[in-house]
Amino acid sequence: MEVCKIEIDFPVLVDIDLDIQIELDKILKKICDRNVLEGQKMWPSSFGSKPTYIPITQAEEKERGIEFDDTIFHIGCSLKCVD
């Protein structure tokens, strides 16, 4: 199965402690390592609350700032070409 996103919805708030975050990171590293072409590197690059608003301009940054949904634990992966 090929996917570009994994979503899990819990019916209640759950605790994602550091040990679980480390295990999730290990699993995601395996997925990333298995799914890149030669000359590419992919890795889990961001962990934390899901951004819901990201300002585009300095004025927006000053007025509103970045906003997050603290009920969503978001993990982002990055990809780059390597020699």
PDB file as gemmi writes it, atoms N, CA and C in Angstrom:
CRYST1    1.000    1.000    1.000  90.00  90.00  90.00 P 1                      
ATOM      1  N   MET A   1       0.849  -1.171   0.000  1.00  0.00           N  
ATOM      2  CA  MET A   1       0.000   0.000   0.000  1.00  0.00           C  
ATOM      3  C   MET A   1       0.899   1.239   0.000  1.00  0.00           C  
ATOM      4  N   GLU A   2       0.602   2.182  -0.858  1.00  0.00           N  
ATOM      5  CA  GLU A   2       1.351   3.436  -0.899  1.00  0.00           C  
ATOM      6  C   GLU A   2       0.488   4.559  -0.330  1.00  0.00           C  
ATOM      7  N   VAL A   3       1.051   5.311   0.602  1.00  0.00           N  
ATOM      8  CA  VAL A   3       0.335   6.422   1.238  1.00  0.00           C  
ATOM      9  C   VAL A   3       1.278   7.608   1.385  1.00  0.00           C  
ATOM     10  N   CYS A   4       0.721   8.787   1.563  1.00  0.00           N  
ATOM     11  CA  CYS A   4       1.547   9.961   1.857  1.00  0.00           C  
ATOM     12  C   CYS A   4       1.200  10.556   3.217  1.00  0.00           C  
ATOM     13  N   LYS A   5       0.269   9.926   3.921  1.00  0.00           N  
ATOM     14  CA  LYS A   5      -0.116  10.418   5.250  1.00  0.00           C  
ATOM     15  C   LYS A   5      -0.710   9.269   6.038  1.00  0.00           C  
ATOM     16  N   ILE A   6      -0.431   9.246   7.337  1.00  0.00           N  
ATOM     17  CA  ILE A   6      -1.050   8.296   8.256  1.00  0.00           C  
ATOM     18  C   ILE A   6      -1.820   9.122   9.277  1.00  0.00           C  
ATOM     19  N   GLU A   7      -3.108   8.850   9.437  1.00  0.00           N  
ATOM     20  CA  GLU A   7      -3.918   9.567  10.418  1.00  0.00           C  
ATOM     21  C   GLU A   7      -4.487   8.573  11.422  1.00  0.00           C  
ATOM     22  N   ILE A   8      -4.441   8.941  12.691  1.00  0.00           N  
ATOM     23  CA  ILE A   8      -5.026   8.142  13.764  1.00  0.00           C  
ATOM     24  C   ILE A   8      -5.902   9.062  14.593  1.00  0.00           C  
ATOM     25  N   ASP A   9      -7.159   8.717  14.734  1.00  0.00           N  
ATOM     26  CA  ASP A   9      -8.081   9.489  15.559  1.00  0.00           C  
ATOM     27  C   ASP A   9      -8.438   8.675  16.790  1.00  0.00           C  
ATOM     28  N   PHE A  10      -8.170   9.240  17.966  1.00  0.00           N  
ATOM     29  CA  PHE A  10      -8.541   8.599  19.219  1.00  0.00           C  
ATOM     30  C   PHE A  10      -9.872   9.188  19.700  1.00  0.00           C  
ATOM     31  N   PRO A  11     -10.722   8.388  20.330  1.00  0.00           N  
ATOM     32  CA  PRO A  11     -12.008   8.900  20.796  1.00  0.00           C  
ATOM     33  C   PRO A  11     -11.901   9.770  22.056  1.00  0.00           C  
ATOM     34  N   VAL A  12     -10.723   9.735  22.703  1.00  0.00           N  
ATOM     35  CA  VAL A  12     -10.471  10.555  23.892  1.00  0.00           C  
ATOM     36  C   VAL A  12      -9.039  11.069  23.818  1.00  0.00           C  
ATOM     37  N   LEU A  13      -8.696  12.037  24.667  1.00  0.00           N  
ATOM     38  CA  LEU A  13      -7.305  12.493  24.735  1.00  0.00           C  
ATOM     39  C   LEU A  13      -6.437  11.367  25.274  1.00  0.00           C  
ATOM     40  N   VAL A  14      -5.272  11.164  24.658  1.00  0.00           N  
ATOM     41  CA  VAL A  14      -4.342  10.128  25.101  1.00  0.00           C  
ATOM     42  C   VAL A  14      -2.997  10.759  25.426  1.00  0.00           C  
ATOM     43  N   ASP A  15      -2.211  10.069  26.256  1.00  0.00           N  
ATOM     44  CA  ASP A  15      -0.897  10.563  26.647  1.00  0.00           C  
ATOM     45  C   ASP A  15       0.154   9.995  25.693  1.00  0.00           C  
ATOM     46  N   ILE A  16       0.889  10.864  25.035  1.00  0.00           N  
ATOM     47  CA  ILE A  16       1.996  10.462  24.163  1.00  0.00           C  
ATOM     48  C   ILE A  16       3.276  10.885  24.883  1.00  0.00           C  
ATOM     49  N   ASP A  17       3.769  10.015  25.771  1.00  0.00           N  
ATOM     50  CA  ASP A  17       4.954  10.373  26.545  1.00  0.00           C  
ATOM     51  C   ASP A  17       6.222  10.226  25.698  1.00  0.00           C  
ATOM     52  N   LEU A  18       7.351  10.582  26.259  1.00  0.00           N  
ATOM     53  CA  LEU A  18       8.616  10.581  25.525  1.00  0.00           C  
ATOM     54  C   LEU A  18       8.976   9.201  24.995  1.00  0.00           C  
ATOM     55  N   ASP A  19       8.726   8.152  25.787  1.00  0.00           N  
ATOM     56  CA  ASP A  19       9.030   6.791  25.321  1.00  0.00           C  
ATOM     57  C   ASP A  19       8.242   6.445  24.055  1.00  0.00           C  
ATOM     58  N   ILE A  20       6.980   6.806  24.029  1.00  0.00           N  
ATOM     59  CA  ILE A  20       6.156   6.541  22.850  1.00  0.00           C  
ATOM     60  C   ILE A  20       6.641   7.380  21.672  1.00  0.00           C  
ATOM     61  N   GLN A  21       7.005   8.633  21.911  1.00  0.00           N  
ATOM     62  CA  GLN A  21       7.521   9.475  20.838  1.00  0.00           C  
ATOM     63  C   GLN A  21       8.794   8.881  20.235  1.00  0.00           C  
ATOM     64  N   ILE A  22       9.645   8.333  21.072  1.00  0.00           N  
ATOM     65  CA  ILE A  22      10.886   7.699  20.593  1.00  0.00           C  
ATOM     66  C   ILE A  22      10.558   6.474  19.749  1.00  0.00           C  
ATOM     67  N   GLU A  23       9.587   5.669  20.185  1.00  0.00           N  
ATOM     68  CA  GLU A  23       9.184   4.487  19.408  1.00  0.00           C  
ATOM     69  C   GLU A  23       8.581   4.893  18.070  1.00  0.00           C  
ATOM     70  N   LEU A  24       7.736   5.924  18.073  1.00  0.00           N  
ATOM     71  CA  LEU A  24       7.175   6.426  16.814  1.00  0.00           C  
ATOM     72  C   LEU A  24       8.286   6.884  15.871  1.00  0.00           C  
ATOM     73  N   ASP A  25       9.278   7.572  16.410  1.00  0.00           N  
ATOM     74  CA  ASP A  25      10.410   8.033  15.603  1.00  0.00           C  
ATOM     75  C   ASP A  25      11.138   6.847  14.965  1.00  0.00           C  
ATOM     76  N   LYS A  26      11.350   5.784  15.730  1.00  0.00           N  
ATOM     77  CA  LYS A  26      12.031   4.596  15.197  1.00  0.00           C  
ATOM     78  C   LYS A  26      11.231   3.974  14.050  1.00  0.00           C  
ATOM     79  N   ILE A  27       9.925   3.872  14.232  1.00  0.00           N  
ATOM     80  CA  ILE A  27       9.073   3.295  13.191  1.00  0.00           C  
ATOM     81  C   ILE A  27       9.117   4.171  11.933  1.00  0.00           C  
ATOM     82  N   LEU A  28       9.014   5.475  12.114  1.00  0.00           N  
ATOM     83  CA  LEU A  28       9.018   6.377  10.966  1.00  0.00           C  
ATOM     84  C   LEU A  28      10.365   6.376  10.246  1.00  0.00           C  
ATOM     85  N   LYS A  29      11.461   6.255  10.990  1.00  0.00           N  
ATOM     86  CA  LYS A  29      12.779   6.157  10.354  1.00  0.00           C  
ATOM     87  C   LYS A  29      12.850   4.927   9.462  1.00  0.00           C  
ATOM     88  N   LYS A  30      12.269   3.806   9.912  1.00  0.00           N  
ATOM     89  CA  LYS A  30      12.244   2.595   9.088  1.00  0.00           C  
ATOM     90  C   LYS A  30      11.454   2.831   7.808  1.00  0.00           C  
ATOM     91  N   ILE A  31      10.288   3.460   7.938  1.00  0.00           N  
ATOM     92  CA  ILE A  31       9.472   3.749   6.765  1.00  0.00           C  
ATOM     93  C   ILE A  31      10.236   4.658   5.808  1.00  0.00           C  
ATOM     94  N   CYS A  32      10.849   5.702   6.346  1.00  0.00           N  
ATOM     95  CA  CYS A  32      11.596   6.641   5.510  1.00  0.00           C  
ATOM     96  C   CYS A  32      12.762   5.957   4.793  1.00  0.00           C  
ATOM     97  N   ASP A  33      13.530   5.152   5.536  1.00  0.00           N  
ATOM     98  CA  ASP A  33      14.705   4.487   4.953  1.00  0.00           C  
ATOM     99  C   ASP A  33      14.327   3.525   3.834  1.00  0.00           C  
ATOM    100  N   ARG A  34      13.183   2.896   3.938  1.00  0.00           N  
ATOM    101  CA  ARG A  34      12.755   1.900   2.942  1.00  0.00           C  
ATOM    102  C   ARG A  34      12.141   2.521   1.697  1.00  0.00           C  
ATOM    103  N   ASN A  35      11.838   3.800   1.721  1.00  0.00           N  
ATOM    104  CA  ASN A  35      11.039   4.387   0.649  1.00  0.00           C  
ATOM    105  C   ASN A  35      11.685   5.571  -0.041  1.00  0.00           C  
ATOM    106  N   VAL A  36      12.986   5.543  -0.179  1.00  0.00           N  
ATOM    107  CA  VAL A  36      13.658   6.612  -0.906  1.00  0.00           C  
ATOM    108  C   VAL A  36      14.425   6.015  -2.077  1.00  0.00           C  
ATOM    109  N   LEU A  37      14.591   6.822  -3.091  1.00  0.00           N  
ATOM    110  CA  LEU A  37      15.390   6.416  -4.240  1.00  0.00           C  
ATOM    111  C   LEU A  37      16.858   6.655  -3.947  1.00  0.00           C  
ATOM    112  N   GLU A  38      17.718   6.031  -4.721  1.00  0.00           N  
ATOM    113  CA  GLU A  38      19.152   6.255  -4.552  1.00  0.00           C  
ATOM    114  C   GLU A  38      19.442   7.754  -4.715  1.00  0.00           C  
ATOM    115  N   GLY A  39      20.277   8.265  -3.844  1.00  0.00           N  
ATOM    116  CA  GLY A  39      20.613   9.685  -3.878  1.00  0.00           C  
ATOM    117  C   GLY A  39      19.652  10.563  -3.091  1.00  0.00           C  
ATOM    118  N   GLN A  40      18.716   9.947  -2.371  1.00  0.00           N  
ATOM    119  CA  GLN A  40      17.777  10.703  -1.552  1.00  0.00           C  
ATOM    120  C   GLN A  40      17.908  10.289  -0.093  1.00  0.00           C  
ATOM    121  N   LYS A  41      17.521  11.196   0.783  1.00  0.00           N  
ATOM    122  CA  LYS A  41      17.470  10.935   2.226  1.00  0.00           C  
ATOM    123  C   LYS A  41      16.147  11.492   2.734  1.00  0.00           C  
ATOM    124  N   MET A  42      15.372  10.679   3.476  1.00  0.00           N  
ATOM    125  CA  MET A  42      14.126  11.128   4.081  1.00  0.00           C  
ATOM    126  C   MET A  42      14.181  10.783   5.566  1.00  0.00           C  
ATOM    127  N   TRP A  43      13.653  11.667   6.396  1.00  0.00           N  
ATOM    128  CA  TRP A  43      13.713  11.461   7.831  1.00  0.00           C  
ATOM    129  C   TRP A  43      12.572  12.208   8.525  1.00  0.00           C  
ATOM    130  N   PRO A  44      12.146  11.717   9.717  1.00  0.00           N  
ATOM    131  CA  PRO A  44      11.184  12.471  10.523  1.00  0.00           C  
ATOM    132  C   PRO A  44      11.871  13.745  11.012  1.00  0.00           C  
ATOM    133  N   SER A  45      11.310  14.890  10.683  1.00  0.00           N  
ATOM    134  CA  SER A  45      12.026  16.143  10.945  1.00  0.00           C  
ATOM    135  C   SER A  45      11.326  17.086  11.916  1.00  0.00           C  
ATOM    136  N   SER A  46      10.068  16.848  12.199  1.00  0.00           N  
ATOM    137  CA  SER A  46       9.383  17.729  13.150  1.00  0.00           C  
ATOM    138  C   SER A  46       8.375  16.933  13.964  1.00  0.00           C  
ATOM    139  N   PHE A  47       8.346  17.192  15.252  1.00  0.00           N  
ATOM    140  CA  PHE A  47       7.435  16.527  16.184  1.00  0.00           C  
ATOM    141  C   PHE A  47       6.806  17.596  17.059  1.00  0.00           C  
ATOM    142  N   GLY A  48       5.511  17.523  17.277  1.00  0.00           N  
ATOM    143  CA  GLY A  48       4.878  18.455  18.201  1.00  0.00           C  
ATOM    144  C   GLY A  48       3.456  18.780  17.814  1.00  0.00           C  
ATOM    145  N   SER A  49       2.911  19.804  18.429  1.00  0.00           N  
ATOM    146  CA  SER A  49       1.541  20.225  18.159  1.00  0.00           C  
ATOM    147  C   SER A  49       1.405  20.640  16.694  1.00  0.00           C  
ATOM    148  N   LYS A  50       0.239  20.370  16.123  1.00  0.00           N  
ATOM    149  CA  LYS A  50       0.011  20.669  14.708  1.00  0.00           C  
ATOM    150  C   LYS A  50      -0.209  22.169  14.497  1.00  0.00           C  
ATOM    151  N   PRO A  51       0.567  22.768  13.595  1.00  0.00           N  
ATOM    152  CA  PRO A  51       0.331  24.178  13.283  1.00  0.00           C  
ATOM    153  C   PRO A  51      -1.021  24.338  12.577  1.00  0.00           C  
ATOM    154  N   THR A  52      -1.797  25.323  13.008  1.00  0.00           N  
ATOM    155  CA  THR A  52      -3.086  25.597  12.368  1.00  0.00           C  
ATOM    156  C   THR A  52      -3.074  26.927  11.636  1.00  0.00           C  
ATOM    157  N   TYR A  53      -2.120  27.776  11.966  1.00  0.00           N  
ATOM    158  CA  TYR A  53      -1.975  29.057  11.271  1.00  0.00           C  
ATOM    159  C   TYR A  53      -0.503  29.435  11.276  1.00  0.00           C  
ATOM    160  N   ILE A  54       0.028  29.683  10.084  1.00  0.00           N  
ATOM    161  CA  ILE A  54       1.417  30.120   9.951  1.00  0.00           C  
ATOM    162  C   ILE A  54       1.408  31.450   9.210  1.00  0.00           C  
ATOM    163  N   PRO A  55       1.864  32.515   9.864  1.00  0.00           N  
ATOM    164  CA  PRO A  55       1.841  33.828   9.222  1.00  0.00           C  
ATOM    165  C   PRO A  55       2.765  33.885   8.007  1.00  0.00           C  
ATOM    166  N   ILE A  56       2.355  34.673   7.034  1.00  0.00           N  
ATOM    167  CA  ILE A  56       3.127  34.833   5.800  1.00  0.00           C  
ATOM    168  C   ILE A  56       4.039  36.065   5.875  1.00  0.00           C  
ATOM    169  N   THR A  57       3.546  37.118   6.486  1.00  0.00           N  
ATOM    170  CA  THR A  57       4.303  38.375   6.540  1.00  0.00           C  
ATOM    171  C   THR A  57       4.748  38.664   7.975  1.00  0.00           C  
ATOM    172  N   GLN A  58       5.683  39.604   8.100  1.00  0.00           N  
ATOM    173  CA  GLN A  58       6.114  40.018   9.439  1.00  0.00           C  
ATOM    174  C   GLN A  58       4.972  40.659  10.206  1.00  0.00           C  
ATOM    175  N   ALA A  59       4.109  41.391   9.494  1.00  0.00           N  
ATOM    176  CA  ALA A  59       2.968  42.030  10.151  1.00  0.00           C  
ATOM    177  C   ALA A  59       2.032  40.968  10.743  1.00  0.00           C  
ATOM    178  N   GLU A  60       1.773  39.900   9.976  1.00  0.00           N  
ATOM    179  CA  GLU A  60       0.934  38.821  10.495  1.00  0.00           C  
ATOM    180  C   GLU A  60       1.611  38.133  11.673  1.00  0.00           C  
ATOM    181  N   GLU A  61       2.916  37.948  11.564  1.00  0.00           N  
ATOM    182  CA  GLU A  61       3.678  37.320  12.658  1.00  0.00           C  
ATOM    183  C   GLU A  61       3.536  38.139  13.933  1.00  0.00           C  
ATOM    184  N   LYS A  62       3.685  39.454  13.795  1.00  0.00           N  
ATOM    185  CA  LYS A  62       3.610  40.337  14.963  1.00  0.00           C  
ATOM    186  C   LYS A  62       2.188  40.392  15.536  1.00  0.00           C  
ATOM    187  N   GLU A  63       1.196  40.436  14.645  1.00  0.00           N  
ATOM    188  CA  GLU A  63      -0.189  40.580  15.070  1.00  0.00           C  
ATOM    189  C   GLU A  63      -0.768  39.290  15.653  1.00  0.00           C  
ATOM    190  N   ARG A  64      -0.486  38.171  14.991  1.00  0.00           N  
ATOM    191  CA  ARG A  64      -1.172  36.937  15.366  1.00  0.00           C  
ATOM    192  C   ARG A  64      -0.217  35.818  15.780  1.00  0.00           C  
ATOM    193  N   GLY A  65       0.948  35.767  15.180  1.00  0.00           N  
ATOM    194  CA  GLY A  65       1.908  34.709  15.496  1.00  0.00           C  
ATOM    195  C   GLY A  65       1.492  33.364  14.933  1.00  0.00           C  
ATOM    196  N   ILE A  66       2.253  32.351  15.242  1.00  0.00           N  
ATOM    197  CA  ILE A  66       1.935  30.988  14.818  1.00  0.00           C  
ATOM    198  C   ILE A  66       0.937  30.399  15.812  1.00  0.00           C  
ATOM    199  N   GLU A  67      -0.062  29.694  15.303  1.00  0.00           N  
ATOM    200  CA  GLU A  67      -1.058  29.065  16.165  1.00  0.00           C  
ATOM    201  C   GLU A  67      -0.983  27.547  16.001  1.00  0.00           C  
ATOM    202  N   PHE A  68      -1.220  26.835  17.097  1.00  0.00           N  
ATOM    203  CA  PHE A  68      -1.122  25.381  17.114  1.00  0.00           C  
ATOM    204  C   PHE A  68      -2.372  24.762  17.725  1.00  0.00           C  
ATOM    205  N   ASP A  69      -2.667  23.530  17.288  1.00  0.00           N  
ATOM    206  CA  ASP A  69      -3.701  22.721  17.933  1.00  0.00           C  
ATOM    207  C   ASP A  69      -2.964  21.724  18.826  1.00  0.00           C  
ATOM    208  N   ASP A  70      -3.000  21.957  20.118  1.00  0.00           N  
ATOM    209  CA  ASP A  70      -2.266  21.119  21.069  1.00  0.00           C  
ATOM    210  C   ASP A  70      -2.911  19.755  21.293  1.00  0.00           C  
ATOM    211  N   THR A  71      -4.076  19.511  20.677  1.00  0.00           N  
ATOM    212  CA  THR A  71      -4.698  18.196  20.797  1.00  0.00           C  
ATOM    213  C   THR A  71      -4.284  17.267  19.650  1.00  0.00           C  
ATOM    214  N   ILE A  72      -3.464  17.777  18.725  1.00  0.00           N  
ATOM    215  CA  ILE A  72      -2.971  16.966  17.603  1.00  0.00           C  
ATOM    216  C   ILE A  72      -1.455  16.876  17.688  1.00  0.00           C  
ATOM    217  N   PHE A  73      -0.926  15.659  17.786  1.00  0.00           N  
ATOM    218  CA  PHE A  73       0.520  15.425  17.766  1.00  0.00           C  
ATOM    219  C   PHE A  73       0.904  15.196  16.317  1.00  0.00           C  
ATOM    220  N   HIS A  74       1.652  16.136  15.775  1.00  0.00           N  
ATOM    221  CA  HIS A  74       1.993  16.130  14.354  1.00  0.00           C  
ATOM    222  C   HIS A  74       3.458  15.749  14.159  1.00  0.00           C  
ATOM    223  N   ILE A  75       3.703  14.876  13.184  1.00  0.00           N  
ATOM    224  CA  ILE A  75       5.071  14.504  12.810  1.00  0.00           C  
ATOM    225  C   ILE A  75       5.230  14.790  11.324  1.00  0.00           C  
ATOM    226  N   GLY A  76       6.233  15.568  10.991  1.00  0.00           N  
ATOM    227  CA  GLY A  76       6.525  15.858   9.588  1.00  0.00           C  
ATOM    228  C   GLY A  76       7.806  15.189   9.160  1.00  0.00           C  
ATOM    229  N   CYS A  77       7.868  14.786   7.906  1.00  0.00           N  
ATOM    230  CA  CYS A  77       9.083  14.177   7.355  1.00  0.00           C  
ATOM    231  C   CYS A  77       9.633  15.080   6.248  1.00  0.00           C  
ATOM    232  N   SER A  78      10.947  15.071   6.110  1.00  0.00           N  
ATOM    233  CA  SER A  78      11.609  15.869   5.087  1.00  0.00           C  
ATOM    234  C   SER A  78      12.361  14.955   4.128  1.00  0.00           C  
ATOM    235  N   LEU A  79      12.597  15.466   2.916  1.00  0.00           N  
ATOM    236  CA  LEU A  79      13.301  14.724   1.880  1.00  0.00           C  
ATOM    237  C   LEU A  79      14.311  15.645   1.221  1.00  0.00           C  
ATOM    238  N   LYS A  80      15.503  15.126   0.986  1.00  0.00           N  
ATOM    239  CA  LYS A  80      16.487  15.908   0.251  1.00  0.00           C  
ATOM    240  C   LYS A  80      17.338  14.968  -0.616  1.00  0.00           C  
ATOM    241  N   CYS A  81      17.926  15.546  -1.633  1.00  0.00           N  
ATOM    242  CA  CYS A  81      18.848  14.804  -2.485  1.00  0.00           C  
ATOM    243  C   CYS A  81      20.240  14.892  -1.889  1.00  0.00           C  
ATOM    244  N   VAL A  82      20.945  13.784  -1.907  1.00  0.00           N  
ATOM    245  CA  VAL A  82      22.300  13.732  -1.378  1.00  0.00           C  
ATOM    246  C   VAL A  82      23.217  13.127  -2.440  1.00  0.00           C  
ATOM    247  N   ASP A  83      24.459  13.422  -2.347  1.00  0.00           N  
ATOM    248  CA  ASP A  83      25.415  12.856  -3.312  1.00  0.00           C  
ATOM    249  C   ASP A  83      26.045  11.595  -2.767  1.00  0.00           C  
TER     250      ASP A  83                                                      
END                                                                             
